[in-house]
């Protein structure tokens, strides 16, 4: 060890060698045993400062900043060193960002038993001394974290868009999707900061007819996560490769691919400017396909997307023409996703009364009666009654009920056998109760003697007119 009274400039190299020996001990054991390494480092730096003061023109400081002064996350000299549970020290703003997503030490990879951190004043003093000796301009405050977790995104994108092998391309896509899941900064940076990132990401899929299922799954997963950030929604939806890929992915690929594809459309559909873009694309038909054929999770995402899109009348009409009613009823009859699909059909039947004829022709009213008899859900009751009401409200259905044609007494039979609408009428006030009362009014008019109706065309016309007027009153 160098003598602290050394005053020859030739001793500077020796002092630096000793300093580089003690610094790793300070960093790797969380500050040194009993702080003796810290004291030794400060003693060496003090000696170096004395040598510099006696040899002001000598260049005793190395050009390179000691690696122990560099935060392994920021790759810059530390400004606010913070000690974490593993005993390692990192720049404050960067380790804060890391610990938002991870519970491991960035250096040792060990699981941290807590996420608390404390300022490492001792190490901060060592860095201050070094900066003072070398006239190093150390920033006063931490820079904004911009590139944490994003440093290798360009190389990952290069491996995906210009692959050296299918295996490496798939591995790069997997790494990207994992990064997107773990770090919010990756999602924002990837879309906004890397030129043509979405186009480069999706081009391999757009030029290949048969994509590797695992590769497709990871790309769609990453795209879904990117789409959940508000700043990305418009950029993602407007890219010409995105919606065709999502439509294709909802019809093929793994179960997870279909779920994430529908979820991506759902996420994008929350932005008003995206709704017309989505409604005018082939995605709409793909969403209906998912409702008809997809599993419960995919159906749930597709339902949410359509719920966001169908308030736009043009999109709702197109969805109906693409088979929405048939697909939803198929799932309801199978007992899958019943609650959400009832709410969708209730909305569509209220918005467009022409849809009620299709619902009636597909026998939905019998399923609705069954739901009303067995439901413990007030929401399901309300949506089922809304659909029954709207079916009965259509002019053709009114003729069937009043004129006793093919379906002359469907509603009346349900009430006579099960008292379905009387039970609903006696519930607490609500929309279901209000509509049940209206349906009961129609039933009462049905009880007019048949002989009177059949023999009196004028009475027949008055009943039809009366029922139609009742049905057009504002719903409660």
Secondary structure by P-SEA (a helix, b strand, c coil): ccccccccccaaaaaaaaaaaaaaaaaaacccccaaaaaaaaaaaaaaaaaaaacccccccccccccccccccccccccccccccccccccaaaaaaaaacccccccccccccccbbbbaaaaaaaaaaaaaaacccccccccccccccccaaaaaaaaaaccccaaaaaaaaaaaaaaaaccaaaaaaaaccccaaaaaacccccccccccaaaaaaaaaaaaaaacccccaaaaaaccccaaaaaaaaacccaaaaaaaaaaaaaaaccccaaaaaaacaaaaaaaaaaacccaaaaaaaaaaaaacccaaaaaaaaaaacaaaaaaaaaaaccaaaaaaaaaaaaaaacccaaaaaaaacaaaaaaaaaaccccaaaaaaaaaaaaaaaacaaaaaaaacccccccaaaaaaaccaaaaaaaaccccaaaaaaaaaaaaaaaaaccaaaaaacaaaaaaaaaaaaaaaacccc
